Amino acid sequence: MKKSMTSKYPQVLFQNRKPDRIATLDEYRLSGGYKALEEVLRKHSPKDVCRLVGEADLRGRGGAGFPAAKKWLAVPDDGAFPRYLAANADEMEPGTFKDRVLIHADPHSIIEGMILAGYAFSGQKGFIFVRPSYESSAAILERELKIARQAGFLGNNILGSDFSFDIVVHRSGGRYICGEGTALLNAIMGKRPNPTKPPPYPTVKGLWGKPTVVNNVETLANIPHILRNGSEWFKSLSQAPKASGTKLFCVSGRVVNPGCFELPMGARLNEIIDDCAGGLPPGLQFKACLPGGASTRFLTPDLYDIRMDFDSMAAAGHRLGTAAIIVFDRDTCLVGATLNMIEFFARESCGWCTPCREGLPYVRDLLWRIEHGEGKEEYIPLLRDLCKYLWNSYCALAPGAVSPVESLLTYFEHELHEHISQKRCPYT
Amino acid sequence: MLPKELEESLSEAIAHAEDSREKAIDVMFALQEHYGYMSDHAMVEAAGLLGMTPLELEELATFYNFIYREPVGKYVIHICDSTICWMNGYQSLADYLRSRLGITMGGTSADNLFTLLPVCCIGYCDRAPAMLINRKVYGRLTPEKIDHILQKLRAEAEAQASQTG
């Protein structure tokens, strides 16, 4: 079966998605693109935009779920100028590739979203932060920015208004931590991208000491649709009572059709895996999944029909994260998978704080020994302690990194015992 | 020495930035492409363009996965070793690449054409197992596909060498 481009649900962010190319400016405009910008510049104040997006309850799609409008309103009215917007397209969370698919589907929705977000807090300049493995995305964005500029949507006095805003693509040298908001800002400024701890918040003192908003590109792409169709429409897209809009779900791992799918926020996990991604290959059985990228907890079969939205996930002790679902079957060793993820986090730790720099390699070493038949029973309580201590690290990388480990210990401790008692990996 | 044209285009990009350091990665990518890697000499040159000390630039060069401070081959292969590629046969493909190129992970082939490096998730989990060669993606890899890619790149390098030679 080919990946379906149609869905029984409204396609908002993917309405112009094509199998092999981006939607051009003309195609985006035919679908209503840049109408929101025209109307906003004619009729609405920046505060109106904040209010409308606030009423729609648009929450950050990068993982944290922070209300977008609240972030814009956190820029003080008397805050300094120029003000900056950083669009985060630095997704490097294993399993996550939605930003790439979105950029390759409808880049102008991101560009229009950025201009509108910039307007909402009276910003002057936007940066789209793109990772090196997405060079094709960076090239697309640069080309389309130029086209938008020529059409009068970007630059000085946009569409004849007194609002001026421009956007540049910022290429990263490639490092997971750059996706963390404050690290991303250091990266743009050409500083070593260690995270910094607020206060001051970037919305008060960000890039070069000026107010700066960091929004995920998926979050930004929603804004034109909200302003064009209204807050109530946006809320009605969701299947969960306290959520809004649609969500781009990535499904990878042991499924027939890995891919990125747009479904209502609050869609059920089984629907995403079975209906969209074609389920597990014949003969394989679902053991667990990571529902929101590698820094979320293993989710077990008893929650296979859980609703995928921020609140429903939180109520079940899980995180929606980036909504990147990684599916594991019963024949896949979760100790090995967790070891692989800790390898990732240990390598990508920026090294700034001791718990993360020293703790993650320690966890990796213990898991490596267990996976390779050199484990001891006493490693299990030691792993538990280490996970606890890692919560003391400076930023969210290490607490995210230990999420698969903690949930491995909670739900799959027997797999660890089997490795230890058999002195080998039972899955090889 | 950098060609005048390249130096001028970099200087112009720097002049348009909010702050010259903002262009540190772009400048390093450009010099890396020109020299093959960020040699000590290239670091001094890049730092000069950016108004930074070489040490300040070193803080960045050593931080990023795609800045090379040691000589690399004409084609740098970054093979993804994160979760989804791992599930889909990363290890056997990495072993295959190593034996085909006669190198260990991190090494460069004797003909100086290929360097093999591991890389964390490159965001092509829907096309796992995947790798990048000079930042271009190759997905759904198999040993046959790898042979085909290596062969194509070898031919490309040969054609370029005969053109310039």
Interface residues (C-beta under 8 A of the other chain):
Chain A: E91 M92 E93 P94 G95 T96 F97 D99 R100 K125 R131 P132 S133 Y134 E135 S136 H170 R171 S172 G173 G174 R175 Y176 I188 M189 G190 K191 R192 P193 L207 W208 C250 S252 G253 R254 P258 G259 C260 A294 A324 I326 F328 T332 G336 A337 N340 M341 E343 F344 R347 E348 C350
Chain B: E18 D19 S20 R21 E22 K23 A24 I25 D26 M28 F29 L50 M52 E59 L60 F63 Y64 N65 F66 I67 H78 D81 S82 T83 I84 W86 M87 V119 C120 C121 I122 G123 Y124 C125 D126 R127 A128 L132 R135 K136 V137
